[in-house]
Amino acid sequence: MFIRSELIGFGHYLPKKILTNDDLSNMVETSDEWIRTRTGICCRHIAEDETTSVIAGKAVAMALENAGLQAKDVDLIILATVTPDNTTPSTAAKISRDLGFRAGVPAFDISAACSGFVYALTLADNMIRLGQVKTAVIAGAECLSKIVDWTDRNTCVLFGDGAGAVVLRAKESAGLNTDTGVLSTCIYADGGQFDNLKTNGGVSSTQTAGFVEMNGKEVFKHAVVSLSEAAETALKNAGIAKEQIDWLVPHQANIRIIDSVGERLELPKEKVVITVDHHGNTSAASIPLALSENIQAKRFKKGDIIVLTAMGAGFTWGGAVVRL
């Protein structure tokens, strides 16, 4: 008997406040044209009175409803975030409390920045295939507006807030690449790139959250290669050819990076999912947000092969192949 992790529910949530490029031009020296041409971003959502646990909880609740399940049916919750409500306990534990998950269900956060969702997917898939849990919720949620320096035009124009979630369920399968569910995952890190994308604060260093700092040229250079190679490795491990890809859902950081990855994978533009234009970079939330939005819009269909790929601070990166 072979066990796969089937994707059975999707949810997302975006805060109500929308910050446009024109709004930003009144805050820092920038313009709508400057931001659009360099990043592809038109607007982003900003959480005002909501915390990460609140927006993540709404995405998780939607995913459970979409799956036809209740909180009592869940055996595991993993939240990918770099903007937790508290240093401790985990924000996942807070979601567990707020949504009424059963006592004893494992709940924890992981910090892998923009790769967080792929990391969480990898962990949950492994636990399901080992038989440790049957139903898992994985979410990515960020309130990046809380760690952005709104006087730094090189970074403040990039980021937004939001949350996405996916419900995974164990399913017996043939163990072939024609199965539905998670077909392969791969994750990596290179701590030597630590200083190229980071916050300038932390609990044990400055006792503050700090603000995001980024070496844009280095991030761009590594992102295109890492995103492409992770996708190619995940495809190879799954036994899936590039020609079989129905959709590429890359981390939504920058339209130029996304276009370059699509070209390296030899995919037509219509197969590359773009949400960065209206989300901005939502870090760990970007991939589950894109998945849920496109499921809701009925753009994806049963049986579609979707490649996920992400890179973020650390540097961390990874990829996955799933069949709906």
N, C-alpha and C positions, 0 to 999 in steps of 0.2 A: 504493500500500500504506500502510495506517495501522497504527501500533503502539500497543497499549495495555499497561499494566502490570497483569497479572492477579494477584490475591491467591491463592496456592496453598498456603500453609502458615502455621500459627498456633501460637504457644507462649507459655507463661507460667510464672512461678515466684514463690512466696511463701515467705519465711522461716518456719521452724517456730514461732518464738515468737509468741504472740498476746497483745497488751496490750489488756485490756478497759477500758471506762470506769470500772468499779469499781476496777480496778488504779490508774488515774490518780487517782482520788479519794483514794488513800492517799499520793499523791506531791505533789499540789497541791490548792488549795482549789477543788474542782469536784464534780460529781455526774453520775451516769449520765443523769438526767433533763435536767440543764442542757445536756449535750453533745448528747444525742439531739434535743432540741427545737430547738436552734439550728443543728445541722449535719447531722443524720441519721446520724451515725457511731455505731456500737455497739462496734467493735473495730478494731484495725489490727495488721499484722505488723511485727516488729522483727528486723532482721538483727543477730545477736550476733557470731559468728565468721566471717561471710561478708562479702566486699567486693562492690562494685558489679559488678566483672568476673565474679565467681563467679555471682551471681544472674542477671546478663544472659546469661552463657554457658549456663546451664541453660535459659533461655527460648529462646535461639537454637537449641540442640541439639534441643529439643522441636519447634520450628517446622520445622527441616530434616527431622526424622523424619516429621512430619505431611505434609510436601510430598513425601516419598519421595526426598529428595536427600541428598547427602553434602557435607561441607565443600569438597571439590575442585570441586563444581559451581557454587560461588558466585563472582561477579565483583566484588562490592562489599558492604561492610558499613558501615552508619552507625549510631552509637549516640547517642541523645539522652539527656543527663544533666547535672545540675548538681552531682553528687557523684562525680566521677571517683576512681579509685584513686590516681592520681598526677597532678601538674600536667602532666607530660609523661613518657613518650609517652602517646598517647591510650588510653583504656580499650578502645576498639574494636580497637586494635592488640594489646592483651593478650588479648582474646577470640580474635582471629585466630590468635595463637600457641597458645593453650590448646586450641583446637578443631582445629588443623591445617589452616588455610586455606592456599591456595597462595601462595607468594612472588610479590609483584607485584600482588596484589589490593588495591585502595584500601580503607583502613580509617581512619575518622576520627570524632571526636565533634563534636556540635553542642550549644551551650548556648542554649536558648530557653525554659528553665523548663517550665512546664506545657504550652506549645504545642510542645514539642520534637518529639514524634512526628509532628505534622502538618507541621512544617518538614522533618523527615527524609523523610517520604512525598513531599513536593513535590520535594525534591532528587533522590531516587531515581527517581521517575516521569519527571522531565525527562531524566535520564541514560539511562534505558531508551528513551524515545521518540526521543532523538537517536541511538540506536544505539551508545552508548558502552559499555553493559553489557547483558547479557541476563538475568542472574539476580542479584537483590539481596536482602540481609537488612537490614531496618531494625528497630531495637529501641529501647525506652525502658526505662531502669532507674534506680532511685534508692535510696540509703540515706539518706533524709532524717533519720532518727533521729540521724545524726551531726552535723547542723547545726541541731538544735532545742534551744532553751533549755528544759530540763525543769522550770524554776521559773516559766516564763511560761505561765499557764493559757490565755491568749488564742491562743497558737500551738501549744503542745505537744499539745493535744487533736486537732489537725487532721490531722497527717501520719503516713504509714506508709511502709514499705519494700516493694519488689516490682519485678518485671520482666515485660515482654511483648515479643514479637517477631512479625514478619510476613515471609514470603518473597514477593517479587514476581518475576514472570517475564514477559519480553516475549512478546506474542501478536499475530499479525496479526488485524486486525479491519476492520469496515466504516467505522469512524469516526463511528458513530451513537450516540445515547444509549441504544440498546438493547444496546450492547456490554456484555460483562462486563469488570471491571477498574476502574481509576481513571478516572472520568469527568471530574473537575475538582478543582482545589485552589486555594486562595488563602491568602496569608500577609501579615501586617502587623506593624508595631511603632510605638510612640510613646514615645521616650526621655524625653519630658517627664514621664512617670509613674514615672520611675526610683525615686524615694524612697518610693513608696507600697507597694512590695513588693520586698524586697531582703535580702541578708545584710549584717551590719555588719562584715564583714571581707573580706580578699582578699589575694592574693599580693603585689601591689605597693603595697597601702595599709597593711595591718596585719600581713602575714606570717602570718595565721591564716585559717582557713576562715570564721570568724564564725558568728553565729546568725541565723536568719530573723527579720525584723521586718516587720510588716504594718499598714497603715492599713485596717482591715477595712471601714469604711464606703465608702471610695473604691473598694476592690477589688470589693466587691459591686455598686456602682452601675455601674462600667465593665464588669464581667463579664457581666451580663445583656444589655446592649446589644451588646457585642462578640461574644459567643457567638452571639446571634441573627442579627446582621447578617452574620457570616462564613458561617453556615449558609445564609442566604438568597442571598448572593452566589455561593456554590459551587453551589447549586441552579440559579440563573439561568444560570451559565456552562455547566452540564451540560445545560440544557434539560429539567430535571426539575421537575415541580410538587410542591408540598407534599403534595398528596393521594396522590402516588405513593410517598412515603416508607414503607418498611417498619419501619425502626428508626432512632432517633436515639441515637448514642453520644457524649454530651458528656464533656468533662473532668469527672472526679469530684472536685469540691472541696467542695460544700455542697449539701444537698438542696434548700434554698430557691432557690438559683441554678438548679439543674437544673429544678425545677418551673416556675420563671418562664420559662426558655427554651422548655420544652415548650409552655407556654401561648401564648407569642408566636408560635410556629410552628404553633399550632392543632392540636397532636397529642394524641390520647388518651394517658393515662398508661401504658397497656399497650404503647405503642410506644417509650417512653423507657427506655433501659437504665440501671439503678441498680446500682452496685457499691460506692458510697462507704460504705454501711452496714458492710461487712466488710473494706474495704481502707483506708478513710480516704483522704486526698489523697496519691497517690503520684506527683504531678507528671507528668513525661514518660512514666511507665509506665502511667498510668491508662487511656488509651484502648486500647493494645494488650492490656493485661490484661483489660479488659472484652470485647474482641473474641474473644480466645482462650478465655476462660471460657465464653462463650455459644456458640462453635463446638463446644467440647467437650461442652456440655450439649445439643447438637443443637437449640438454640433458633433459630439462624439456618439458612436453607436456601438452596440454589443459586438464584440469580436475585434474591435480596433486594437492595433498594436501601437502603444504609446511609449516613447523614449523620454525619460526624465534625466536632466543633467544640471548640475549646480556647482558653483565655486564661491567660496567666501573667505572671510578673515581666518587666519591661522597659518598659512593658507590651508583650507579644507576643500575637498572637492569629491564628487562622486556621481554615479549614474545608476539608472535602473531601467529595466524593460518590463512593461506590464501589458497584459491583454485583458481588455474589459469583458 
